[in-house]
């Protein structure tokens, strides 16, 4: 028989842990692993799968025979359809535990573990927190895409969206929709205003974290590291609208901010006055050639590198920015896999001091964390 056939098989399995994409993972008596979307660690489930000789198998959850103690009724009646949330049927402590397991697994696989793993910063607010959403409209429907499709799941309210976002969503629904599909982003600003962007790239006015309370925790963490490590001159990449910059600016002598979004940098400039440290802003794409665009006298002067890249990471740009005077690297990441690839260039001269999750995305599998590196003593 070939490696795979169309014959559908079934098996009853205990779900032991979580996969990188948020699926429950189970093993059978032969050591085969089954990746089961919708399963919760601790569940005893019946799954269906295509007969195969492969050890790693995608499976369909057919029935929960015995639910895990961490399985809960989701707070959204569209959860089974909507692709927005992954884990609304998990208890919140189990979600945080799973994110830590995912991060630990990826770091171990990457061959570099931190000296310390600090306790995750849990979110006190797990519903009504999201300050930005991207909605899809068309054919009388307003909502999010169904999992693994471009079919719109019509929603009236989103349980994880901020109440003001839901108010704007209600107004949007009253307007009605055209026959052809379109996209709308609703974003809650710091002044309490909700702004709308139609058919524009996500975060068109600059990236911001979606959970205000957890964002403040992240700011404080980065600021604390700057102070405790005596940072004086900072090169901040993917600085955006100055979100992290504002948290530590008063404790350092100079900051050079780089971002590819001019509107975001324009926002950042408005936050700093004559009492701020010496500031500089550079609008350009962040890549391996970035170092050539830095001022000559600054290239060997900054003692701290701070970066908060998108999910794709920043692998190409880090190596050229390492110089003899660089003492500290603070890396804020939303992708353990990209992060692990990016930091390999630090191994020779830096110690991986610590890592800490800040749970920015309750009810989803997405992991946000902050890692700190310091130069090895010669």
C-alpha positions in Angstrom: 0.0 0.0 0.0 1.3 3.5 -0.7 2.1 6.1 1.9 -1.5 7.4 1.9 -5.0 6.3 0.8 -8.5 7.7 0.8 -9.6 5.2 3.4 -10.9 7.0 6.5 -9.8 5.5 9.8 -10.8 6.2 13.4 -9.1 6.0 16.7 -9.8 6.8 20.3 -6.9 8.8 21.8 -5.8 10.8 24.9 -4.7 14.4 24.0 -1.4 15.0 25.8 0.0 18.3 24.7 -0.3 21.2 22.2 1.2 21.6 18.8 2.8 24.8 17.4 -0.4 25.7 15.5 -2.5 25.3 18.6 -3.9 21.9 17.8 -4.2 19.2 20.5 -1.6 16.4 19.9 -2.1 12.7 20.8 0.0 9.6 20.4 -1.1 6.1 19.8 0.5 2.9 21.1 2.8 2.8 18.0 4.2 6.2 18.6 2.3 7.9 15.8 1.3 11.5 16.5 -2.1 13.0 15.6 -2.6 16.8 15.3 -6.2 17.5 16.2 -7.7 21.0 15.7 -10.2 21.8 18.4 -8.9 19.2 20.9 -7.8 20.3 24.4 -4.9 18.7 26.3 -6.5 16.2 28.7 -9.4 15.4 26.4 -10.1 11.7 25.5 -11.3 11.9 21.9 -12.4 10.0 18.8 -10.6 11.2 15.7 -10.8 10.4 12.0 -7.8 10.4 9.7 -6.7 9.1 6.3 -4.9 5.8 6.4 -1.2 6.5 6.1 2.2 5.1 6.9 3.4 8.6 8.1 4.1 9.0 11.8 2.7 12.5 11.9 -1.0 12.6 11.0 -3.6 15.4 10.6 -6.8 14.3 12.2 -10.4 15.5 12.6 -12.0 15.7 15.9 -15.2 13.5 15.7 -16.3 13.3 19.3 -15.1 14.3 22.7 -15.5 11.1 24.7 -14.3 12.5 28.0 -13.6 16.3 28.2 -10.5 17.7 29.8 -10.9 19.6 33.1 -9.6 22.6 31.1 -12.3 22.4 28.5 -14.9 25.2 28.9 -18.0 26.5 27.0 -16.8 29.3 24.7 -18.0 32.8 25.3 -18.9 33.3 21.6 -21.8 31.5 19.8 -19.8 31.8 16.6 -16.6 30.2 17.9 -17.1 26.9 16.0 -17.2 28.8 12.7 -15.2 31.9 13.2 -11.4 31.9 12.5 -10.6 34.7 14.9 -10.1 32.7 18.1 -8.3 29.4 18.6 -8.8 28.6 22.3 -12.0 30.1 23.6 -13.0 26.6 24.7 -9.9 26.3 26.9 -9.6 27.6 30.5 -7.4 30.7 30.6 -4.7 29.1 32.9 -4.4 26.2 30.4 -4.0 28.7 27.5 -1.0 30.4 29.2 0.5 27.1 30.1 0.2 25.9 26.5 1.9 29.1 25.2 4.8 28.5 27.6 5.1 24.9 26.4 5.1 26.1 22.7 7.8 28.7 23.4 9.9 26.2 25.4 9.7 23.6 22.7 10.7 25.9 19.9 13.7 27.3 21.9 14.8 23.8 22.8 14.6 22.7 19.2 16.6 25.8 18.2 19.4 24.8 20.5 19.6 27.8 22.8 17.7 28.0 26.1 17.7 31.1 28.4 19.4 31.3 31.7 16.0 32.2 33.2 12.4 31.8 32.1 10.3 34.2 34.1 6.6 33.6 34.9 4.3 34.7 32.2 2.5 38.0 32.6 -1.2 36.9 32.5 -3.9 39.2 31.2 -6.4 40.3 33.9 -8.8 41.2 31.0 -9.4 38.3 28.7 -12.7 39.6 27.0 -13.4 43.0 25.6 -9.7 43.8 25.3 -9.0 44.0 21.6 -8.5 47.6 20.4 -8.2 46.8 16.7 -10.0 44.4 14.3 -10.0 43.7 10.6 -13.5 42.9 9.3 -14.7 41.6 6.0 -17.9 42.8 4.4 -20.0 41.6 1.5 -23.3 40.1 0.4 -25.1 41.5 3.5 -22.6 40.1 5.9 -20.1 41.7 8.3 -17.6 39.6 10.2 -14.4 37.5 10.2 -13.4 34.7 7.8 -14.3 31.2 8.6 -11.3 29.0 9.5 -9.2 28.1 6.4 -11.6 29.8 4.0 -12.7 33.2 2.7 -16.3 32.6 3.7 -17.5 35.5 5.9 -18.9 34.5 9.3 -21.6 37.1 10.0 -21.3 38.6 13.6 -23.2 41.2 15.5 -20.6 41.5 18.4 -17.2 40.1 19.1 -16.6 39.1 22.7 -12.9 39.8 22.6 -13.3 43.3 21.0 -13.3 46.4 23.1 -16.9 47.7 23.8 -16.2 50.8 21.7 -15.1 48.7 18.8 -18.3 46.7 19.1 -20.3 50.0 19.1 -18.5 50.9 15.8 -19.3 47.5 14.5 -23.0 48.0 15.2 -23.0 51.2 13.2 -21.1 49.5 10.4 -23.8 46.8 10.2 -26.5 49.5 9.9 -24.9 50.9 6.8 -25.4 47.7 4.9 -22.9 46.1 2.6 -22.3 46.0 -1.1 -22.4 42.8 -3.2 -18.6 42.7 -3.7 -16.3 42.0 -0.8 -14.4 44.7 1.0 -12.3 45.1 4.2 -12.6 47.5 7.1 -10.3 48.1 10.0 -11.6 49.6 13.2 -9.0 50.9 15.6 -9.5 52.4 19.0 -7.1 55.3 19.6 -5.6 56.4 22.9 -8.0 59.4 23.0 -11.0 57.0 22.9 -11.9 57.6 19.3 -12.5 54.7 16.9 -11.1 55.3 13.4 -12.1 53.4 10.3 -9.9 52.5 7.4 -11.6 51.0 4.3 -9.7 48.6 2.0 -6.3 49.6 3.4 -3.4 47.4 4.6 -3.7 46.2 8.2 -2.5 48.8 10.7 -2.3 51.4 7.9 -1.5 54.2 10.4 1.2 52.2 12.2 1.3 49.0 14.2 0.0 49.0 17.8 -0.4 46.2 20.3 -4.1 45.1 20.6 -4.3 44.7 24.4 -3.8 48.1 26.2 -3.3 46.6 29.7 -0.8 44.0 28.5 0.9 46.6 26.3 1.5 48.7 29.4 3.0 45.7 31.1 5.3 45.2 28.1 6.4 48.8 28.2 7.3 48.5 31.9 9.2 45.4 31.3 11.3 46.9 28.5 11.9 50.1 30.6 13.0 48.1 33.6 15.6 46.2 31.5 16.9 49.5 30.1 17.4 50.9 33.6 18.8 47.8 35.2 21.3 47.3 32.5 22.4 50.9 32.4 21.4 51.6 28.8 22.6 55.0 27.5 22.4 54.9 23.7 19.7 52.8 22.1 19.0 51.8 18.5 15.4 50.8 18.3 14.2 48.9 15.2 10.5 48.6 14.1 9.9 51.5 16.5 6.5 52.3 15.0 4.6 55.2 16.7 7.0 55.2 19.7 5.0 52.7 21.8 8.0 51.1 23.5 10.1 54.2 23.2 7.9 56.3 25.4 8.3 53.7 28.2 12.1 54.1 28.6 12.9 57.4 26.9 13.5 59.3 30.1 16.0 56.8 31.4 18.6 57.0 28.5 20.7 59.6 26.8 19.9 59.1 23.2 17.6 57.0 21.0 17.7 56.4 17.2 14.4 55.0 16.0 13.9 53.2 12.7 10.7 52.1 11.0 9.4 51.6 7.5 6.1 53.5 8.2 6.4 57.3 7.8 2.9 57.9 9.4 4.0 55.9 12.4 7.2 57.8 12.8 5.2 61.1 12.5 3.1 60.0 15.4 6.2 59.1 17.4 7.7 62.5 16.9 4.6 64.1 18.5 5.3 62.3 21.8 8.7 63.9 22.5 9.5 67.4 23.7 12.6 69.4 24.3 12.9 67.6 27.7 13.3 64.3 25.9 16.7 62.7 25.3 18.4 63.4 22.0 16.2 61.7 19.4 16.6 60.7 15.8 14.1 59.1 13.4 14.9 57.2 10.2 12.2 56.2 7.7 13.5 53.2 5.7 13.1 49.5 5.1 14.8 47.4 7.8 17.2 44.9 6.2 20.8 43.9 6.0 21.8 47.2 4.5 20.4 49.3 7.4 23.7 49.8 9.1 24.9 51.8 6.0 22.1 54.3 6.6 23.0 55.0 10.2 25.1 58.1 11.1 28.8 57.4 11.0 29.4 58.5 14.6 26.4 56.4 15.9 27.3 53.1 14.2 29.8 52.1 16.9 28.2 54.1 19.8 24.9 52.5 20.7 25.1 50.1 23.6 21.6 48.6 23.3 19.7 47.2 20.4 15.9 47.0 20.9 13.7 45.4 18.3 10.0 44.5 17.9 9.7 43.0 14.4 6.6 41.7 12.7 5.8 38.0 12.7 8.3 37.4 9.8 11.2 38.3 12.1 14.4 40.2 11.5 17.1 37.7 10.7 18.8 39.6 7.9 19.3 42.8 9.8 20.7 41.7 13.2 24.2 40.4 12.3 25.4 43.6 10.6 24.4 45.7 13.6 26.5 43.8 16.1 29.6 45.8 17.1 32.1 45.7 19.9 30.3 48.3 22.0 26.9 46.6 21.9 26.2 45.3 25.4 22.5 44.4 25.4 19.9 43.1 23.0 16.2 43.3 23.9 14.0 41.5 21.5 10.2 41.6 21.6 8.7 38.8 19.5 5.3 37.4 18.4 6.8 34.4 16.6 8.9 31.8 18.5 10.0 30.2 15.2 11.2 33.4 13.6 12.9 34.6 16.8 14.8 31.3 17.2 16.2 31.8 13.7 17.0 35.4 14.2 19.1 35.0 17.4 21.5 32.4 16.2 23.9 35.2 15.2 24.2 36.3 18.9 25.4 32.9 20.2 29.1 33.6 19.8 29.2 36.9 21.8 26.1 37.0 23.9 24.4 35.2 26.8 20.7 34.5 26.6 19.7 35.9 29.9 15.9 35.6 30.1 12.6 35.3 28.4 9.1 36.2 29.6 5.7 35.8 28.0 3.3 38.8 28.1 0.0 37.3 27.1 -1.2 39.8 24.6 -3.7 37.6 22.8 -6.1 35.7 25.2 -8.1 33.0 23.5 -5.7 32.7 20.6 -2.6 30.6 20.1 -0.4 33.6 19.4 2.6 34.1 21.8 4.1 37.4 22.6 7.3 37.5 24.7 10.4 39.6 25.5 13.9 38.2 25.5 17.1 39.8 26.8 20.7 39.1 25.9 23.9 40.5 27.3 27.5 40.4 26.0 29.7 37.7 27.3 32.6 38.9 29.4 36.0 38.2 27.6 
